[in-house]
C-alpha cells in the first residue's frame, strides 16, 4: 500500500514562493490563476498486512511527528492499494 502525503503551509502563513509563482504566471498572461501555494509531497510504501484503519493511524502519526511542522504547516493524505 502507498500513502501519498501532501504538506503545505497553513493559509495564515505567508507563502512567498507561491506568491512569486502566482505573480509570474499573471505577468505571463495566465488569466485564470488566482493563487498558488507550494508544498512538499511524500510517497510512503507500507506493508499491506494491516487493516486500513491501522494504516491511516500510522500515516497520521508519521505525518504529524516527522513530516510536518505543526506551527506553520498542515497535511492531507490519501491511500492507494
Backbone as ProteinMPNN parsed JSONL, in Angstrom:
{"seq_chain_A": "XXXXXXXXXXXXXXXXXXXXXXXXXXXXXXXXXXXXXXXXXXXXXXXXXXXXXXXXXXXXXXXXXXXXXXXXXXXXXXXXX", "coords_chain_A": {"N_chain_A": [[0.846, -1.169, 0.0], [0.415, 2.302, -0.636], [1.0, 5.519, 0.702], [0.127, 8.752, -0.014], [1.296, 11.753, 0.817], [0.627, 15.107, 1.351], [2.041, 18.153, 2.056], [1.545, 21.413, 3.113], [1.948, 24.977, 3.579], [0.184, 26.556, 6.23], [-2.848, 28.39, 5.688], [-2.743, 30.816, 6.989], [-0.115, 31.508, 6.995], [2.382, 33.288, 5.32], [3.109, 32.507, 2.013], [5.737, 32.864, 0.372], [7.115, 31.816, -1.867], [5.029, 30.643, -3.345], [3.533, 32.962, -3.858], [5.336, 34.374, -5.49], [5.432, 32.694, -7.742], [2.728, 32.818, -8.529], [2.528, 35.556, -9.178], [4.348, 35.652, -11.327], [3.045, 33.984, -13.18], [0.758, 35.504, -13.688], [1.935, 37.741, -14.906], [2.726, 36.488, -17.191], [0.426, 36.247, -18.556], [-1.432, 34.256, -17.799], [-4.485, 34.123, -17.167], [-6.47, 32.885, -15.565], [-5.407, 32.09, -13.127], [-5.546, 32.436, -9.709], [-4.326, 32.052, -7.256], [-1.421, 30.556, -5.796], [-0.064, 27.903, -4.016], [2.725, 26.5, -2.563], [4.352, 23.381, -1.751], [5.219, 20.246, -0.128], [5.687, 16.846, -1.132], [5.197, 13.491, -0.266], [5.733, 10.081, -0.845], [4.907, 7.192, 0.595], [5.724, 3.888, 1.108], [3.97, 1.156, 2.368], [3.515, -1.807, 4.366], [1.087, -4.263, 3.466], [-0.174, -5.749, 5.387], [-1.81, -4.866, 7.434], [-4.925, -3.589, 8.726], [-6.981, -1.09, 7.106], [-7.706, 1.026, 8.801], [-5.707, 0.925, 10.774], [-3.478, 1.475, 9.213], [-4.106, 4.075, 8.37], [-3.949, 5.419, 10.843], [-1.233, 5.061, 11.394], [-0.017, 6.492, 9.266], [-0.982, 9.079, 9.799], [0.297, 9.522, 12.219], [3.02, 9.402, 11.438], [3.076, 11.594, 9.682], [2.339, 13.773, 11.381], [4.329, 13.666, 13.372], [6.797, 13.594, 12.083], [6.915, 14.598, 9.369], [5.698, 17.122, 9.226], [5.778, 20.512, 10.277], [4.004, 21.509, 12.809], [3.37, 24.094, 13.616], [3.458, 25.831, 11.431], [2.635, 24.386, 9.211], [0.343, 22.183, 7.444], [-1.31, 19.061, 6.639], [-2.479, 16.692, 4.203], [-3.619, 13.462, 3.179], [-3.719, 10.536, 1.064], [-4.633, 7.135, 0.558], [-3.423, 4.398, -1.357], [-3.967, 1.327, -2.823]], "CA_chain_A": [[0.0, 0.0, 0.0], [1.137, 3.568, -0.671], [0.378, 6.717, 1.252], [0.562, 9.979, -0.68], [1.14, 12.789, 1.83], [0.831, 16.452, 0.816], [2.287, 19.098, 3.144], [1.536, 22.801, 2.659], [1.9, 25.977, 4.629], [-1.166, 26.937, 6.637], [-3.346, 29.584, 4.982], [-2.395, 32.017, 7.75], [1.328, 31.729, 6.848], [2.745, 33.825, 4.015], [3.809, 31.578, 1.128], [6.476, 33.756, -0.524], [7.399, 31.12, -3.127], [3.764, 30.55, -4.064], [3.199, 34.31, -4.319], [6.234, 34.677, -6.602], [4.964, 31.922, -8.896], [1.438, 33.389, -8.947], [2.818, 36.829, -9.838], [4.969, 35.355, -12.623], [2.009, 33.453, -14.073], [-0.086, 36.622, -14.107], [2.713, 38.528, -15.87], [2.796, 35.697, -18.43], [-0.933, 36.267, -19.096], [-2.287, 33.152, -17.378], [-5.531, 34.934, -16.542], [-7.33, 32.16, -14.639], [-4.71, 31.746, -11.891], [-5.825, 33.409, -8.65], [-3.461, 31.824, -6.098], [-0.544, 29.386, -5.869], [0.528, 27.505, -2.745], [3.724, 25.462, -2.783], [4.425, 22.443, -0.639], [6.05, 19.048, -0.242], [4.945, 15.616, -1.408], [5.881, 12.279, 0.159], [5.098, 8.815, -1.191], [5.399, 6.235, 1.595], [5.318, 2.494, 0.869], [3.622, 0.488, 3.62], [3.115, -3.213, 4.263], [-0.361, -4.444, 3.327], [-0.67, -6.744, 6.339], [-2.613, -4.218, 8.47], [-6.197, -3.083, 8.208], [-6.906, 0.284, 6.623], [-7.765, 1.941, 9.946], [-4.38, 0.931, 11.402], [-2.578, 2.168, 8.287], [-4.431, 5.511, 8.464], [-3.379, 5.899, 12.111], [0.223, 5.1, 11.262], [0.333, 7.596, 8.373], [-1.233, 10.313, 10.542], [1.371, 9.663, 13.216], [4.246, 9.742, 10.698], [2.96, 12.967, 9.178], [2.325, 14.767, 12.455], [5.541, 13.624, 14.187], [8.043, 13.65, 11.315], [6.882, 15.319, 8.099], [5.062, 18.431, 9.308], [5.991, 21.443, 11.378], [2.602, 21.851, 13.093], [3.196, 25.524, 13.852], [3.249, 26.557, 10.176], [2.232, 23.511, 8.114], [-0.749, 21.226, 7.587], [-1.146, 17.978, 5.681], [-3.56, 15.797, 3.802], [-3.058, 12.267, 2.557], [-4.632, 9.537, 0.502], [-4.052, 5.799, 0.487], [-3.582, 3.696, -2.641], [-3.57, -0.078, -2.648]], "C_chain_A": [[0.896, 1.238, 0.0], [0.306, 4.65, -0.004], [0.983, 7.909, 0.532], [0.248, 11.122, 0.285], [1.528, 14.139, 1.217], [0.928, 17.429, 1.984], [2.33, 20.506, 2.546], [1.58, 23.729, 3.86], [0.444, 26.255, 4.982], [-1.561, 28.209, 5.899], [-2.949, 30.871, 5.679], [-0.909, 32.375, 7.634], [1.607, 32.223, 5.431], [3.546, 32.798, 3.231], [4.52, 32.411, 0.059], [6.755, 33.1, -1.872], [6.131, 30.992, -3.964], [3.345, 31.891, -4.637], [4.049, 34.706, -5.524], [5.794, 33.956, -7.871], [3.646, 32.494, -9.423], [1.651, 34.707, -9.692], [3.419, 36.611, -11.221], [3.938, 34.842, -13.622], [1.087, 34.562, -14.575], [0.631, 37.506, -15.115], [2.812, 37.82, -17.219], [1.417, 35.513, -19.06], [-1.726, 34.988, -18.866], [-3.391, 33.767, -16.527], [-6.327, 34.194, -15.473], [-6.695, 31.832, -13.302], [-4.961, 32.833, -10.848], [-4.911, 33.244, -7.436], [-2.616, 30.584, -6.359], [0.001, 29.142, -4.469], [1.517, 26.386, -3.053], [3.77, 24.544, -1.571], [5.376, 21.295, -0.915], [5.139, 17.843, -0.466], [5.806, 14.437, -0.972], [5.066, 11.073, -0.297], [5.717, 7.759, -0.276], [4.843, 4.857, 1.278], [5.111, 1.814, 2.218], [3.263, -0.975, 3.365], [1.596, -3.308, 4.223], [-0.958, -5.352, 4.396], [-1.467, -6.14, 7.497], [-3.939, -3.785, 7.876], [-6.066, -1.592, 7.889], [-6.933, 1.29, 7.769], [-6.4, 2.049, 10.628], [-3.37, 1.666, 10.518], [-2.831, 3.671, 8.345], [-3.822, 6.115, 9.734], [-1.865, 6.044, 12.012], [0.668, 6.264, 10.377], [0.109, 8.931, 9.071], [-0.138, 10.561, 11.58], [2.679, 10.061, 12.546], [4.199, 11.202, 10.257], [3.08, 13.983, 10.307], [3.62, 14.804, 13.262], [6.818, 13.871, 13.396], [7.981, 14.626, 10.131], [6.45, 16.777, 8.205], [5.573, 19.234, 10.503], [4.611, 21.982, 11.729], [2.347, 23.328, 13.362], [2.833, 26.24, 12.554], [2.708, 25.71, 9.035], [1.019, 22.653, 8.48], [-0.568, 20.153, 6.515], [-2.477, 17.33, 5.343], [-2.875, 14.557, 3.228], [-4.163, 11.412, 1.963], [-3.883, 8.22, 0.424], [-4.371, 5.176, -0.865], [-3.121, 2.263, -2.448], [-2.901, -0.63, -3.878]], "O_chain_A": [[1.992, 1.226, 0.561], [-0.918, 4.691, -0.128], [2.203, 8.059, 0.475], [-0.918, 11.424, 0.541], [2.607, 14.292, 0.646], [0.012, 17.523, 2.802], [3.062, 20.758, 1.589], [1.294, 23.335, 4.991], [-0.43, 26.194, 4.116], [-0.703, 29.01, 5.528], [-2.829, 31.912, 5.033], [-0.487, 33.425, 8.119], [1.124, 31.642, 4.459], [4.546, 32.277, 3.724], [3.978, 32.637, -1.023], [6.646, 33.753, -2.911], [6.166, 31.214, -5.174], [2.86, 31.963, -5.766], [3.542, 35.305, -6.473], [5.785, 34.545, -8.952], [3.472, 32.637, -10.633], [1.022, 34.945, -10.723], [3.053, 37.294, -12.177], [3.963, 35.23, -14.79], [0.683, 34.565, -15.737], [0.019, 37.974, -16.075], [2.963, 38.463, -18.258], [1.254, 34.719, -19.986], [-2.61, 34.665, -19.66], [-3.244, 33.911, -15.313], [-6.822, 34.833, -14.544], [-7.384, 31.335, -12.411], [-4.636, 34.001, -11.065], [-4.735, 34.188, -6.666], [-3.046, 29.669, -7.062], [0.474, 30.069, -3.812], [1.169, 25.424, -3.739], [3.283, 24.894, -0.496], [6.22, 21.359, -1.809], [3.982, 17.829, -0.046], [6.999, 14.386, -1.271], [3.844, 11.054, -0.149], [6.911, 7.471, -0.367], [3.629, 4.678, 1.189], [5.967, 1.886, 3.1], [2.773, -1.333, 2.293], [0.901, -2.525, 4.87], [-2.138, -5.693, 4.318], [-1.771, -6.848, 8.457], [-4.063, -3.632, 6.66], [-5.142, -0.926, 8.356], [-6.244, 2.308, 7.706], [-5.984, 3.141, 11.015], [-2.512, 2.392, 11.019], [-1.885, 4.459, 8.368], [-3.246, 7.202, 9.693], [-1.29, 7.023, 12.487], [1.634, 6.951, 10.706], [0.937, 9.832, 8.943], [0.291, 11.697, 11.779], [3.374, 10.956, 13.027], [5.161, 11.949, 10.437], [3.839, 14.946, 10.2], [3.983, 15.856, 13.787], [7.819, 14.31, 13.962], [8.916, 15.4, 9.926], [6.806, 17.586, 7.349], [5.771, 18.698, 11.593], [4.092, 22.836, 11.011], [1.196, 23.763, 13.336], [2.002, 27.149, 12.558], [2.353, 26.252, 7.989], [0.717, 22.432, 9.652], [0.232, 20.317, 5.595], [-3.451, 17.413, 6.091], [-1.707, 14.599, 2.842], [-5.342, 11.535, 2.296], [-2.665, 8.188, 0.248], [-5.438, 5.397, -1.437], [-2.015, 2.016, -1.966], [-2.507, -1.796, -3.895]]}, "name": "protein", "num_of_chains": 1, "seq": "XXXXXXXXXXXXXXXXXXXXXXXXXXXXXXXXXXXXXXXXXXXXXXXXXXXXXXXXXXXXXXXXXXXXXXXXXXXXXXXXX"}
